[in-house]
Amino acid sequence: MRPTPDPRRRFNSSERAALYLAADGHCTDCGSELEPGWHADHRTPHSRGGATDVINGQALCPTCNLQKGAAPVSNLRLWQESATNKFFAANKKDFLVCATPGAGKTRFALMLAKRLLSEGTIRRVAVVVPTDALRQQWADAAGLAGISLMPVNDTADYAKPGYQGCVVTYAQIARGVGSDMLRHATRVPTLAIMDEVHHAGDNRSWGDGLKNAVEHAVHRLALTGTPWRADSNSPIPFVAYNENGTVQVDYAYEYGEAVADGVCRRIEFHAYDGEARWIDCGKVETAALGADLLEEDVSAALDVVYHPEKEWMPVLLRKAAEALDEVRQDIPDAAGLIVADRKWHAHAYAKLLEDITGRRPVVVVSDDPEAKAAIDRFRGTSEPWIIAVRMVSEGVDIPRLAVGVYAAKIRTPLFFRQVVGRFVRVRPDEEFNARLFIPAVNVLMNHAREIEQELRHQLEADRAKEEKARADAGEGASQGVLDFREPLSASEAIFDRAILGGREAEAVKVEAAQAECRKLGIPTQFAMNLVPLLDRMQEAASAGVAAAAGNPRIEEPRHRRERVLRGEIDSLVGKISYRTGKDKREINTELLRRGYPARKHASVEQLEEIRDELARWLGL
């Protein structure tokens, strides 16, 4: 039987400090100096029952920990392994997993695909996603998992040689050629992964195209973040419903379980009330957001409070900015997201936030062709705020998001949970609650209560298990510490310097070390241990050497390598054309005459040969 894991997955601050000091500030494996971002690691993996304590812990640099994770042991989260086991036990063609946003549905699906490929059950993987952004993200994630998937941009991409499958959007297979091309590609044993499958009901043609495209797949794995009810107007293929019309899930992993497992971050909902006044057909209407309002009045009231020139929204933005500033004191790259209802709202909110913070936020709108690139850039920076209109939804992974403002009029449970999902993703060694500021209308409050109810039930269950374990072990209540001293008075303390092990550090250095302690999750009383580390970092920075923690080399995904090669070849052909005066078509014809395939159908390896041949023509 699999060992029961410790209900607490993360090492606390005191344990991290003990691990750091026990390792004398060096990686336990390679002996290198521990830099900011070092990992507190379980010697016996938590997923295999390893305890979260200093006896089972070790301090590792990121490189050693990631290499350790790549060893031939299970690196699935507990729920992912459980879902995998249930998939094989079910032994059925269609399997639906409902896992809370941020829990790791993509990795679960790719590890399952990899296992099926290695066992010979399938020979191809076809992933269907709702957006172009997710098409690229899935291809990238698959590459990191060791599966080469081509994001489809052309009809030749559905079954392209050199790839183990493809990633396509529901829109691409909605009808005609796309659906038939994917159907043809699944003539070999195929696993079809349908990400956020509820989107197949957004448009009837999407569901019809999906049904035709993957009808003959050996296995069909459907993924979603929220259960939904049946819609007779836009049926979703390959799923079943119960007598109440709610979709039947084969495996569920809810938000409460994810928080309790440390897979997702806990989120606080801060609801703000207010009064809205508007004119309707010549009549002045007044309503409080928290009152029991009719649906049309809720919509009207939100129109008023979301207006950037009214008092409610500027006050809310200021509160949210203060909350983010507080988080950024410990997490310098923490970010905030505003989900806006309209484009002109977004730009007006950006001006308000610029006035409050002194920095212009990033604004992304769904009809902007550069929006995806803007989100990608924002993900990798430390910019504080991003404002989105119909843009940030499933699969948009920005783990540094910590504070949010819900300023959308959409009030469905599905959309609300999608927004919540943007803030619950975790990064190593960060301990804070995300915050989402929402208007105090009943429907949104109820959505928030349902999420918190899930969490409360799970935490109560965990507490009950822990109390039972203690009772079985015969533990009694602990005795509090008695303090017989009574303080009288003291002068004001002004910090000057600290001394440890013959080393002196001035106040400014100790304060910098204390800030780094908070960033690393180490109690500030150990700040002096970090002073030598910070001194070395400062010396490296002065010499112009990057002092960031080392990262393991990750092979570039195959599809990205192909895109780079095509760009290099285009550039070389252009140079040859310029030097020789030949038309580019003549150069391509010459390549064909020499036995090279047409570039459109060339594999990555063949593209590399073509590039090298062209380089020889130029004498490079």
Secondary structure in CASP SS format (residue, H / E / C, confidence):
PFRMAT SS
TARGET T0000
AUTHOR 0000-0000-0000
METHOD secondary structure of the structure
MODEL  1
M C 1.00
R C 1.00
P C 1.00
T C 1.00
P C 1.00
D C 1.00
P C 1.00
R C 1.00
R C 1.00
R C 1.00
F C 1.00
N C 1.00
S H 1.00
S H 1.00
E H 1.00
R H 1.00
A H 1.00
A H 1.00
L H 1.00
Y H 1.00
L H 1.00
A H 1.00
A C 1.00
D C 1.00
G C 1.00
H E 1.00
C C 1.00
T C 1.00
D C 1.00
C C 1.00
G C 1.00
S C 1.00
E E 1.00
L C 1.00
E C 1.00
P C 1.00
G C 1.00
W C 1.00
H E 1.00
A E 1.00
D E 1.00
H E 1.00
R C 1.00
T C 1.00
P C 1.00
H H 1.00
S H 1.00
R H 1.00
G C 1.00
G C 1.00
A C 1.00
T C 1.00
D C 1.00
V C 1.00
I C 1.00
N C 1.00
G E 1.00
Q E 1.00
A E 1.00
L E 1.00
C C 1.00
P H 1.00
T H 1.00
C H 1.00
N H 1.00
L H 1.00
Q H 1.00
K H 1.00
G H 1.00
A C 1.00
A C 1.00
P C 1.00
V C 1.00
S C 1.00
N C 1.00
L C 1.00
R C 1.00
L H 1.00
W H 1.00
Q H 1.00
E H 1.00
S H 1.00
A H 1.00
T H 1.00
N H 1.00
K H 1.00
F H 1.00
F H 1.00
A H 1.00
A H 1.00
N C 1.00
K C 1.00
K C 1.00
D E 1.00
F E 1.00
L E 1.00
V E 1.00
C E 1.00
A E 1.00
T C 1.00
P C 1.00
G C 1.00
A C 1.00
G C 1.00
K H 1.00
T H 1.00
R H 1.00
F H 1.00
A H 1.00
L H 1.00
M H 1.00
L H 1.00
A H 1.00
K H 1.00
R H 1.00
L H 1.00
L H 1.00
S H 1.00
E H 1.00
G C 1.00
T C 1.00
I C 1.00
R C 1.00
R E 1.00
V E 1.00
A E 1.00
V E 1.00
V E 1.00
V E 1.00
P C 1.00
T C 1.00
D H 1.00
A H 1.00
L H 1.00
R H 1.00
Q H 1.00
Q H 1.00
W H 1.00
A H 1.00
D H 1.00
A H 1.00
A H 1.00
G H 1.00
L H 1.00
A C 1.00
G C 1.00
I C 1.00
S C 1.00
L E 1.00
M E 1.00
P E 1.00
V C 1.00
N C 1.00
D C 1.00
T H 1.00
A H 1.00
D H 1.00
Y C 1.00
A C 1.00
K C 1.00
P C 1.00
G C 1.00
Y C 1.00
Q C 1.00
G E 1.00
C E 1.00
V E 1.00
V E 1.00
T E 1.00
Y C 1.00
A C 1.00
Q C 1.00
I C 1.00
A C 1.00
R C 1.00
G H 1.00
V H 1.00
G H 1.00
S H 1.00
D H 1.00
M H 1.00
L H 1.00
R H 1.00
H H 1.00
A H 1.00
T C 1.00
R C 1.00
V C 1.00
P C 1.00
T E 1.00
L E 1.00
A E 1.00
I E 1.00
M E 1.00
D C 1.00
E C 1.00
V H 1.00
H H 1.00
H H 1.00
A H 1.00
G H 1.00
D C 1.00
N C 1.00
R H 1.00
S H 1.00
W H 1.00
G H 1.00
D H 1.00
G H 1.00
L H 1.00
K H 1.00
N H 1.00
A H 1.00
V C 1.00
E C 1.00
H C 1.00
A C 1.00
V C 1.00
H E 1.00
R E 1.00
L E 1.00
A E 1.00
L E 1.00
T E 1.00
G C 1.00
T C 1.00
P C 1.00
W C 1.00
R E 1.00
A C 1.00
D C 1.00
S C 1.00
N C 1.00
S C 1.00
P C 1.00
I C 1.00
P C 1.00
F C 1.00
V C 1.00
A C 1.00
Y E 1.00
N C 1.00
E C 1.00
N C 1.00
G C 1.00
T E 1.00
V E 1.00
Q C 1.00
V C 1.00
D C 1.00
Y E 1.00
A E 1.00
Y E 1.00
E C 1.00
Y H 1.00
G H 1.00
E H 1.00
A H 1.00
V H 1.00
A H 1.00
D H 1.00
G C 1.00
V C 1.00
C E 1.00
R C 1.00
R C 1.00
I E 1.00
E E 1.00
F E 1.00
H E 1.00
A E 1.00
Y E 1.00
D C 1.00
G C 1.00
E E 1.00
A E 1.00
R E 1.00
W E 1.00
I E 1.00
D E 1.00
C C 1.00
G C 1.00
K E 1.00
V E 1.00
E E 1.00
T E 1.00
A E 1.00
A E 1.00
L C 1.00
G C 1.00
A C 1.00
D C 1.00
L C 1.00
L C 1.00
E H 1.00
E H 1.00
D H 1.00
V H 1.00
S H 1.00
A H 1.00
A H 1.00
L H 1.00
D H 1.00
V H 1.00
V H 1.00
Y C 1.00
H C 1.00
P C 1.00
E C 1.00
K C 1.00
E C 1.00
W H 1.00
M H 1.00
P H 1.00
V H 1.00
L H 1.00
L H 1.00
R H 1.00
K H 1.00
A H 1.00
A H 1.00
E H 1.00
A H 1.00
L H 1.00
D H 1.00
E H 1.00
V H 1.00
R H 1.00
Q C 1.00
D C 1.00
I C 1.00
P C 1.00
D C 1.00
A C 1.00
A E 1.00
G E 1.00
L E 1.00
I E 1.00
V E 1.00
A E 1.00
D C 1.00
R C 1.00
K H 1.00
W H 1.00
H H 1.00
A H 1.00
H H 1.00
A H 1.00
Y H 1.00
A H 1.00
K H 1.00
L H 1.00
L H 1.00
E H 1.00
D H 1.00
I H 1.00
T H 1.00
G C 1.00
R C 1.00
R C 1.00
P C 1.00
V E 1.00
V E 1.00
V E 1.00
V E 1.00
S C 1.00
D C 1.00
D C 1.00
P C 1.00
E C 1.00
A H 1.00
K H 1.00
A H 1.00
A H 1.00
I H 1.00
D H 1.00
R H 1.00
F H 1.00
R H 1.00
G C 1.00
T C 1.00
S C 1.00
E C 1.00
P C 1.00
W E 1.00
I E 1.00
I E 1.00
A E 1.00
V E 1.00
R C 1.00
M C 1.00
V C 1.00
S C 1.00
E C 1.00
G C 1.00
V C 1.00
D C 1.00
I C 1.00
P C 1.00
R C 1.00
L E 1.00
A E 1.00
V E 1.00
G E 1.00
V E 1.00
Y E 1.00
A E 1.00
A C 1.00
K C 1.00
I C 1.00
R C 1.00
T C 1.00
P H 1.00
L H 1.00
F H 1.00
F H 1.00
R H 1.00
Q H 1.00
V H 1.00
V H 1.00
G H 1.00
R C 1.00
F C 1.00
V C 1.00
R E 1.00
V C 1.00
R C 1.00
P C 1.00
D C 1.00
E C 1.00
E C 1.00
F C 1.00
N C 1.00
A E 1.00
R E 1.00
L E 1.00
F E 1.00
I E 1.00
P E 1.00
A C 1.00
V C 1.00
N H 1.00
V H 1.00
L H 1.00
M H 1.00
N H 1.00
H H 1.00
A H 1.00
R H 1.00
E H 1.00
I H 1.00
E H 1.00
Q H 1.00
E H 1.00
L H 1.00
R H 1.00
H H 1.00
Q H 1.00
L H 1.00
E H 1.00
A H 1.00
D H 1.00
R H 1.00
A H 1.00
K H 1.00
E H 1.00
E H 1.00
K H 1.00
A H 1.00
R H 1.00
A H 1.00
D H 1.00
A H 1.00
G C 1.00
E C 1.00
G C 1.00
A C 1.00
S C 1.00
Q C 1.00
G C 1.00
V C 1.00
L C 1.00
D C 1.00
F C 1.00
R C 1.00
E C 1.00
P C 1.00
L C 1.00
S C 1.00
A C 1.00
S C 1.00
E C 1.00
A C 1.00
I C 1.00
F C 1.00
D C 1.00
R E 1.00
A E 1.00
I E 1.00
L E 1.00
G C 1.00
G C 1.00
R E 1.00
E E 1.00
A E 1.00
E E 1.00
A H 1.00
V H 1.00
K H 1.00
V H 1.00
E H 1.00
A H 1.00
A H 1.00
Q H 1.00
A H 1.00
E H 1.00
C H 1.00
R H 1.00
K H 1.00
L H 1.00
G C 1.00
I C 1.00
P C 1.00
T H 1.00
Q H 1.00
F H 1.00
A H 1.00
M H 1.00
N H 1.00
L H 1.00
V H 1.00
P H 1.00
L H 1.00
L H 1.00
D H 1.00
R H 1.00
M H 1.00
Q H 1.00
E H 1.00
A H 1.00
A H 1.00
S H 1.00
A C 1.00
G C 1.00
V C 1.00
A C 1.00
A C 1.00
A C 1.00
A C 1.00
G C 1.00
N C 1.00
P C 1.00
R C 1.00
I C 1.00
E C 1.00
E C 1.00
P C 1.00
R H 1.00
H H 1.00
R H 1.00
R H 1.00
E H 1.00
R H 1.00
V H 1.00
L H 1.00
R H 1.00
G H 1.00
E H 1.00
I H 1.00
D H 1.00
S H 1.00
L H 1.00
V H 1.00
G H 1.00
K H 1.00
I H 1.00
S H 1.00
Y H 1.00
R H 1.00
T H 1.00
G C 1.00
K C 1.00
D C 1.00
K H 1.00
R H 1.00
E H 1.00
I H 1.00
N H 1.00
T H 1.00
E H 1.00
L H 1.00
L H 1.00
R H 1.00
R C 1.00
G C 1.00
Y C 1.00
P C 1.00
A C 1.00
R H 1.00
K H 1.00
H H 1.00
A C 1.00
S C 1.00
V H 1.00
E H 1.00
Q H 1.00
L H 1.00
E H 1.00
E H 1.00
I H 1.00
R H 1.00
D H 1.00
E H 1.00
L H 1.00
A H 1.00
R H 1.00
W H 1.00
L C 1.00
G C 1.00
L C 1.00
END
